[in-house]
Each structure stands twice: as C-alpha cells, then as structure tokens.
C-alpha cells in the first residue's frame, strides 16, 4: 500500500493534483495521474535538452575546436568532456526534479533520491576520468612529459577515485557514515594488501622508474629472461608493453624493471652512434715478415703509405741504434703482414664517412685461439638505424675480406665437405 503525502511542497504538483481531484478521481488515482503526467513532461524536456546539446552545443564546440590552433580543446572533445559535463548536468537536474514529481509517494521518492545520488557519483567519476585523460594527452604533447609513464599516475588517480566513489556508494546504501566504513575496512587491510599486491608493487616501481629515468616510452630495452627485445610502447601501473623487432607484443609486470636487470639502448640512440664489434679470424700460419719488395708494393695503397713511411724511419733508426744483425730477420725490428693489415684497417675506418670519428675507434688484436688470431674492429656508425648499421658493417667487412689477400694473409675457416674431399684425393693410395 503506497503512502501519500497530502500536503505537497510543490505548487505545480499541488495545482495539477487539485485539477485531477476535481474530475471525480480518487486521491490515489489523482496522485498517479499527476506523477505520470509530470514524468512524461519531464522526459520530453530532458529529450529536448539532450537534442539541443547534441545538435547545437556539440556542433558549435567542434567548429570552434577546428578553427583554433591549440590542442587542448581537441583533447577535450576527443575524451568527450563536453558529453560528460552535459550528462552530469542532466543527472543533477533529474535529481532535483524527480522528487517533486513523486512527492506524493514518499517511500518511492526516498528510493529514487538514493538511486539518483549514486548515479550522480558515477557521472562525476566519468567526468573526472575524462578530464584526467585530457590532462594526460596534454602532458604527452610536451617535451618534458612525452616519454614519462603518465599512464601509471593516471591509473593511481583512477583507483583513488574508484575507492572514494565506492566508499560513498556503500555509505549511501547502508546509511552509515563513510568514516565507519573506512574503519571497518582497516581490519581487512591485510587481505587488501594481498589482493592488490601487484598494483602496489607496480605503483612503487612506476615512481622509481620515473624518478630514476631508467625507462621511457620509446626506449629500446632488452630482457632475455622474458624474451624482450624491442621498443617500449606503454608503461602502466601493472605492466609494461613492449613491441619486439619481430612485431610480437610482450607484456611484463612493471616491478620486474626493478627486480630484474635489463639493457637500455637509449644511450646509443642519444649519442647517435651504434657500435660495431666484430672480428676477423686470421690464420696463424699465414702471419710472417714482409720483404722489402712486398713493403714497397704495399706503399701503393694510398691510405697505408704514410704509415709505412713512418714505420720505415722508426725501424731503421732502431736497428741502427742497436746495431742489429740483418742476416736473420728475427734480429731487430721488421714489418709483418698482420701489423700492416691492422694499420690499414684503422686507416680505412678513419677515412670511412659512415664511421663516427668522435666516439671510440680502434682495431685490436685479441688472444689467439684454435680459430686463429682475432683482429677485432671496435667502432661506431654515424647512424643508429638498423638497416644503415647493417649496411655499413657489411660494406666494411666486404672490403676487408677482399683486401686481406693483398697482405699475404688468410682468413681462418673450418674445413667444409669440399675441402675434406680435396684432402682425401691428395692422399697417396697404397
């Protein structure tokens, strides 16, 4: 049985109620007809307001945003802030007028008011969320925050808003104050810590990653343990999204950036040089002293001629000072083919326009092994692009592999099946 309020505070409601009461309707029927009529009129008014906003207000805002050179108004429209504002205003208007329409039904009015209060809270949350996304997009457009993990902080604020809205909703449903709910929530803090462990760890990791500037969006990182080798696409509160070079997407927890080690190639990209670290394995049996005729022939190499002339003066002065016996090539100092080849490789790298001359550039001889004598090239290209790097490195080694025979050196390689067949054919048959 419905309870009716005979003394309405609304003059409009009272006027319409009195009108229907004079038509020989019962009090209950007059209340129902009055509420239905006002509800229909209110629905028509809301539809009209919504139509006007969509056709007039929204269109005007879109035209204004297109004519301006600023970006923040575009971000407001992209994140539908204007839609959230209009919806919030309509819900607030409904919250104020519906109790007037159902004033004759106090029990129903109380339920409607409580429901609308919850709806208002949710519309405010969606409005705040749209504003936060707009701020995120605005910050991303600046040089200072472009590569910062803004999404992590956005998610923290969103979680805080959800917690506040949820607390207020529970308070409205139970009729208790929010503080009493928070006090009871403290008793369950241990369970909450367990449930939100990843979120808490991710939040702490996001703050430390941002403070230490260890990872940015767009960085190339490598974590073999997790199969990560590519660019960072997104840093969120709970995970980091990386696109590998084979276009696969890898998602790892944010806190692994603190708990595990990783390699960041940002320094390479910022310096503008990519490292070449590759060796030529030279066959040890091909290393020997060079005769004067061979040295003279190598002087025709333009890049090597200044070095040979300098070395000839140094060797002649040394041998003269120490009165070396030239009858044996072991006495005194002599030029070797591997030494001149190493000098040529260094000169070639210094005159290569694709090699960065301001960064480390050296050619060094490593310890001999069963694979020969490694002659390592350690230098940096002028660009960091992958294709440019590979082309430059391939061009250098193509040239060196072709030039090494002019120094009477041989590149070491394991015998192939053809080599073994040739060796077998050369063995004398019994």
C-alpha positions as MATLAB code, in Angstrom:
seq = 'XXXXXXXXXXXXXXXXXXXXXXXXXXXXXXXXXXXXXXXXXXXXXXXXXXXXXXXXXXXXXXXXXXXXXXXXXXXXXXXXXXXXXXXXXXXXXXXXXXXXXXXXXXXXXXXXXXXXXXXXXXXXXXXXXXXXXXXXXXXXXXXXXXXXXXXXXXXXXXXXXXXXXXXXXXXXXXXXXXXXXXXXXXXXXXXXXXXXXXXXXXXXXXXXXXXXXXXXXXXXXXXXXXXXXXXXXXXXXXXXXXXXXXXXXXXXXXXXXXXXXXXXXXXXXXXXXXXXXXXXXXXXXXXXXXXXXXXXXXXXXXXXXXXXXXXXXXXXXXXXXXXXXXXXXXXXXXXXXXXXXXXXXXXXXXXXXXXXXXXXXXXXXXXXXXXXXXXXXXXXXXXXXXXXXXXXXXXXXXXXXXXXXXXXXXXXXXXXXXXXXXXXXXXXXX';
ca = [
       0.000    0.000    0.000;
       1.500    3.325   -1.041;
       1.811    6.183    1.403;
       0.616    9.518    0.039;
       1.672   12.939    1.121;
      -1.441   15.126    1.305;
       0.430   18.418    1.732;
       2.796   18.783   -1.190;
       5.582   21.381   -1.036;
       5.370   21.767   -4.839;
       2.841   24.305   -6.058;
       2.937   22.801   -9.582;
       2.289   19.340   -8.304;
      -0.465   20.657   -5.978;
      -2.106   22.570   -8.807;
      -2.189   19.546  -11.153;
      -3.259   17.251   -8.335;
      -6.168   19.531   -7.458;
      -7.163   19.667  -11.117;
      -7.451   15.872  -11.390;
      -9.048   15.608   -7.961;
     -11.955   17.754   -9.245;
     -12.573   15.218  -12.030;
     -14.116   12.781   -9.587;
     -10.836   10.814   -9.270;
      -9.829    9.245   -6.017;
      -6.871   10.627   -4.132;
      -4.719    7.647   -5.161;
      -5.719    7.972   -8.810;
      -5.082   11.740   -8.757;
      -1.574   11.183   -7.373;
      -0.794    8.521  -10.005;
      -2.107   10.587  -12.924;
      -0.308   13.707  -11.688;
       3.001   11.867  -11.286;
       2.629   10.185  -14.693;
       1.859   13.495  -16.406;
       4.765   15.297  -14.778;
       7.078   12.366  -15.520;
       6.082   12.428  -19.190;
       6.604   16.192  -19.380;
       9.960   15.868  -17.655;
      11.050   13.101  -20.061;
      10.122   15.272  -23.033;
      12.070   18.167  -21.527;
      15.160   16.012  -20.957;
      14.991   14.685  -24.506;
      14.680   18.219  -25.856;
      17.635   19.417  -23.797;
      19.732   16.460  -24.892;
      18.781   17.045  -28.541;
      19.678   20.731  -28.322;
      23.032   19.915  -26.742;
      23.892   17.308  -29.360;
      22.763   19.291  -32.390;
      23.677   22.805  -31.333;
      26.083   22.822  -28.403;
      28.294   19.899  -29.520;
      28.423   21.066  -33.142;
      29.392   24.579  -32.065;
      32.192   23.212  -29.892;
      33.501   21.058  -32.757;
      33.601   24.037  -35.117;
      35.384   26.179  -32.530;
      37.962   23.463  -31.850;
      38.681   23.019  -35.568;
      39.325   26.735  -36.038;
      41.767   27.095  -33.142;
      45.453   26.185  -33.357;
      45.627   24.889  -29.789;
      45.469   21.200  -28.986;
      43.882   21.174  -25.540;
      40.388   21.866  -26.910;
      40.810   18.975  -29.363;
      41.763   16.710  -26.476;
      38.672   17.839  -24.551;
      36.464   16.805  -27.449;
      38.329   13.536  -28.105;
      37.846   12.475  -24.487;
      34.175   13.591  -24.563;
      34.491   16.011  -21.679;
      31.620   18.100  -23.082;
      29.423   14.990  -23.215;
      30.282   14.124  -19.608;
      29.517   17.678  -18.480;
      26.113   17.693  -20.185;
      25.244   14.256  -18.816;
      26.235   15.342  -15.316;
      24.069   18.460  -15.574;
      21.108   16.418  -16.810;
      21.505   13.925  -13.964;
      21.718   16.753  -11.419;
      18.587   18.302  -12.930;
      16.841   14.941  -12.710;
      17.975   14.618   -9.097;
      16.311   17.927   -8.259;
      13.051   17.471  -10.190;
      12.119   13.802   -9.761;
      11.429   14.177   -6.014;
       8.961   16.914   -6.974;
       7.230   14.634   -9.465;
       6.910   11.768   -6.982;
       6.224   13.964   -3.983;
       3.001   12.092   -3.371;
       4.948    8.847   -2.931;
       7.390    9.402   -0.052;
       8.703    5.810    0.066;
       9.299    5.725   -3.685;
      10.777    9.224   -3.556;
      13.350    8.164   -0.962;
      14.423    5.194   -3.110;
      14.623    7.363   -6.237;
      16.693   10.011   -4.437;
      19.130    7.391   -3.177;
      19.425    5.855   -6.639;
      19.971    9.256   -8.257;
      22.616   10.147   -5.677;
      24.534    7.035   -6.748;
      24.072    7.931  -10.418;
      25.407   11.442   -9.701;
      28.519    9.937   -8.121;
      29.134    7.754  -11.165;
      28.638   10.637  -13.616;
      31.090   12.731  -11.597;
      33.591    9.867  -11.761;
      33.264    9.589  -15.554;
      33.640   13.365  -15.870;
      36.774   13.326  -13.705;
      38.125   10.379  -15.697;
      37.664   12.261  -18.977;
      39.417   15.299  -17.509;
      42.309   13.109  -16.359;
      42.686   11.602  -19.833;
      42.663   15.100  -21.297;
      45.443   16.162  -18.937;
      47.378   13.029  -19.916;
      47.112   13.870  -23.619;
      48.129   17.484  -22.968;
      51.189   16.398  -20.968;
      52.157   13.891  -23.658;
      52.297   16.747  -26.137;
      55.050   18.472  -24.145;
      58.745   17.648  -24.402;
      59.089   17.293  -20.634;
      56.443   14.585  -20.167;
      56.377   12.946  -23.618;
      58.400    9.904  -22.575;
      57.284    9.711  -18.934;
      54.982    6.916  -17.607;
      51.953    9.200  -17.293;
      49.545    6.261  -17.569;
      50.815    4.889  -14.262;
      49.940    8.081  -12.401;
      46.615    8.268  -14.222;
      45.737    4.775  -13.065;
      46.690    5.641   -9.482;
      44.313    8.616   -9.506;
      41.615    6.465  -11.130;
      41.987    3.840   -8.416;
      41.768    6.557   -5.771;
      38.599    7.950   -7.384;
      37.067    4.480   -7.582;
      37.874    3.937   -3.916;
      36.274    7.267   -2.928;
      33.193    6.691   -5.114;
      32.850    3.129   -3.844;
      33.072    4.322   -0.233;
      30.358    6.929   -0.812;
      28.118    4.417   -2.613;
      28.419    1.919    0.246;
      27.705    4.741    2.678;
      24.526    5.682    0.775;
      23.320    2.088    0.545;
      23.964    1.247    4.192;
      23.059    4.613    5.674;
      26.322    4.715    7.642;
      28.968    7.432    7.506;
      31.973    6.911    5.207;
      34.289    7.005    8.229;
      32.690    3.950    9.800;
      33.158    2.091    6.529;
      36.828    3.089    6.409;
      37.329    1.922    9.995;
      35.883   -1.485    9.168;
      37.980   -1.538    6.032;
      41.144   -1.145    8.090;
      40.521   -4.526    9.670;
      40.666   -6.101    6.228;
      43.848   -4.271    5.202;
      45.933   -7.466    5.225;
      43.584   -9.105    2.741;
      43.562   -5.965    0.593;
      47.360   -5.864    0.603;
      47.383   -9.421   -0.703;
      44.728   -8.759   -3.340;
      46.351   -5.538   -4.585;
      49.957   -6.744   -4.246;
      50.751   -6.350   -7.946;
      49.112   -2.933   -8.044;
      51.120   -1.694   -5.057;
      54.378   -3.108   -6.435;
      53.619   -1.610   -9.831;
      52.878    1.783   -8.309;
      56.170    1.826   -6.399;
      58.038    0.624   -9.486;
      56.438    3.310  -11.666;
      57.514    6.034   -9.263;
      61.094    4.742   -9.069;
      61.337    4.201  -12.829;
      60.140    7.754  -13.406;
      62.342    9.248  -10.685;
      65.470    7.414  -11.869;
      64.588    7.935  -15.539;
      65.628    4.344  -16.199;
      62.965    3.583  -18.811;
      60.919    5.831  -21.059;
      58.231    5.200  -23.618;
      60.049    4.632  -26.911;
      63.214    3.178  -25.362;
      64.732    0.043  -26.837;
      65.226   -2.414  -23.982;
      66.426   -5.995  -23.855;
      65.490   -8.598  -21.216;
      66.405  -12.092  -22.461;
      64.798  -13.695  -19.402;
      61.359  -12.555  -20.588;
      62.014  -12.656  -24.326;
      62.035   -8.849  -24.534;
      64.000   -7.135  -27.294;
      62.233   -4.096  -28.705;
      60.658   -0.702  -28.107;
      58.608    0.221  -25.032;
      55.079    1.088  -26.154;
      53.392    1.760  -22.839;
      54.199    1.890  -19.134;
      51.149    1.265  -16.972;
      50.602    0.756  -13.290;
      50.627   -3.036  -13.528;
      52.526   -3.856  -16.708;
      54.856   -2.632  -19.413;
      54.073   -3.315  -23.063;
      56.998   -3.878  -25.448;
      56.934   -4.484  -29.195;
      59.750   -6.789  -30.255;
      61.533   -6.419  -33.574;
      59.568   -9.356  -34.965;
      56.403   -7.306  -34.236;
      55.314   -9.544  -31.361;
      53.987   -7.846  -28.237;
      55.425   -8.776  -24.835;
      53.812   -7.674  -21.577;
      55.794   -7.840  -18.347;
      54.944   -6.676  -14.791;
      56.160   -3.160  -14.071;
      58.016   -4.197  -10.931;
      60.284   -6.506  -12.972;
      62.054   -3.335  -14.150;
      63.312   -3.053  -10.566;
      63.671   -6.691   -9.552;
      65.481   -7.835  -12.727;
      68.256   -6.344  -14.817;
      67.715   -5.105  -18.354;
      69.682   -3.378  -21.093;
      68.519    0.039  -22.302;
      69.813    1.243  -25.667;
      68.737    4.848  -25.103;
      72.352    5.943  -24.651;
      73.190    4.591  -28.095;
      70.307    6.493  -29.654;
      71.155    9.720  -27.837;
      74.838    9.661  -28.826;
      73.916    8.990  -32.440;
      76.309    6.062  -32.883;
      75.789    2.304  -32.961;
      78.652    0.018  -32.030;
      80.407   -2.347  -34.411;
      82.258   -5.080  -32.504;
      83.246   -7.849  -34.859;
      86.486   -9.721  -35.501;
      88.271  -11.258  -38.465;
      89.929  -14.575  -37.555;
      93.304  -14.698  -39.296;
      95.058  -17.979  -39.946;
      98.183  -18.005  -37.763;
     100.317  -19.875  -40.271;
      99.889  -17.015  -42.752;
     101.485  -14.432  -40.422;
     105.070  -13.603  -41.430;
     107.650  -10.874  -42.028;
     107.434   -8.891  -45.228;
     110.287   -8.466  -47.656;
     111.367   -5.046  -48.870;
     109.762   -5.722  -52.243;
     106.446   -6.599  -50.593;
     106.613   -3.487  -48.407;
     107.314   -1.362  -51.473;
     104.328   -2.909  -53.234;
     102.081   -2.121  -50.267;
     103.203    1.519  -50.397;
     100.994    1.903  -53.435;
      97.988    1.692  -51.098;
      97.192    5.357  -50.559;
      95.784    5.010  -47.019;
      98.725    2.881  -45.897;
     101.655    4.759  -47.475;
     102.075    7.403  -44.695;
     102.121    4.709  -42.024;
     104.698    2.593  -43.891;
     106.999    5.584  -44.387;
     106.782    6.436  -40.706;
     107.428    2.841  -39.652;
     110.389    2.532  -42.006;
     112.066    5.519  -40.368;
     111.371    4.178  -36.869;
     112.669    0.686  -37.731;
     115.763    1.999  -39.484;
     116.618    4.238  -36.537;
     116.075    1.422  -34.032;
     118.150   -1.119  -35.940;
     120.927    1.432  -36.433;
     120.967    2.360  -32.750;
     121.178   -1.248  -31.603;
     123.479   -2.425  -34.401;
     121.218   -5.312  -35.276;
     122.460   -8.163  -37.432;
     120.327   -8.158  -40.565;
     121.433  -11.612  -41.619;
     118.484  -13.052  -39.692;
     115.038  -11.451  -39.960;
     114.439  -12.232  -36.291;
     117.112   -9.768  -35.257;
     115.940   -6.206  -34.807;
     112.590   -4.972  -35.941;
     110.730   -5.867  -39.134;
     107.319   -5.212  -40.604;
     104.778   -8.032  -40.506;
     101.842   -8.530  -42.793;
      99.384   -8.648  -39.898;
     100.771   -5.410  -38.457;
     100.389   -3.551  -41.751;
      96.937   -5.016  -42.259;
      95.891   -3.815  -38.803;
      97.209   -0.342  -39.638;
      95.319   -0.393  -42.929;
      92.049   -1.380  -41.253;
      92.416    1.506  -38.793;
      93.204    3.988  -41.572;
      90.288    2.691  -43.630;
      87.908    3.160  -40.687;
      89.185    6.687  -40.014;
      88.522    7.670  -43.624;
      85.114    5.996  -43.801;
      82.371    8.689  -43.875;
      79.900    6.333  -42.187;
      82.062    5.813  -39.072;
      81.684    8.170  -36.116;
      85.089    9.780  -35.564;
      84.195   11.358  -32.207;
      83.489    8.039  -30.493;
      85.801    5.137  -29.665;
      87.565    3.818  -32.760;
      90.197    1.110  -32.529;
      91.407   -2.083  -34.169;
      92.840   -4.546  -31.678;
      94.381   -7.984  -31.731;
      92.815  -10.474  -29.322;
      94.321  -13.589  -27.814;
      94.981  -16.380  -30.336;
      92.711  -19.402  -30.162;
      92.023  -22.592  -32.067;
      90.151  -20.404  -34.564;
      93.151  -18.215  -35.393;
      94.090  -14.684  -34.373;
      91.009  -12.467  -33.907;
      91.511   -8.953  -35.298;
      88.616   -7.045  -33.761;
      87.068   -3.856  -35.107;
      85.578   -1.684  -32.363;
      83.898    1.469  -33.668;
      80.554    3.243  -34.026;
      78.496    4.109  -37.066;
      77.180    7.637  -37.522;
      73.566    6.491  -37.534;
      71.609    4.150  -35.282;
      69.051    2.878  -37.788;
      69.193   -0.888  -38.087;
      69.398   -1.073  -41.895;
      72.011    1.695  -42.043;
      74.080   -0.041  -39.360;
      73.982   -3.436  -41.070;
      74.798   -1.963  -44.491;
      77.761   -0.016  -43.119;
      79.170   -3.011  -41.258;
      78.695   -5.311  -44.252;
      80.432   -2.841  -46.595;
      83.434   -2.619  -44.268;
      83.885   -6.364  -43.932;
      83.218   -6.966  -47.628;
      86.136   -4.694  -48.405;
      88.438   -6.157  -45.750;
      87.767   -9.760  -46.764;
      88.651   -8.876  -50.340;
      91.707   -6.789  -49.374;
      93.309   -9.188  -46.899;
      94.897  -11.349  -49.622;
      96.999   -8.360  -50.745;
      98.732   -8.578  -47.364;
      99.515  -12.273  -47.911;
      97.177  -13.223  -45.076;
      94.478  -15.864  -44.952;
      91.165  -15.815  -43.110;
      90.678  -18.839  -40.879;
      87.675  -21.032  -41.556;
      86.787  -24.557  -40.606;
      87.157  -27.060  -43.466;
      83.979  -27.718  -45.418;
      82.977  -31.015  -47.032;
      84.570  -29.987  -50.340;
      87.859  -29.265  -48.572;
      87.826  -32.688  -46.942;
      87.201  -34.375  -50.297;
      90.115  -32.482  -51.839;
      92.383  -33.522  -48.972;
      91.263  -37.115  -49.366;
      92.019  -37.058  -53.076;
      95.508  -35.702  -52.411;
      96.463  -38.589  -50.091;
      98.624  -41.242  -51.795;
      96.900  -44.557  -52.317;
      98.608  -47.704  -51.197;
];
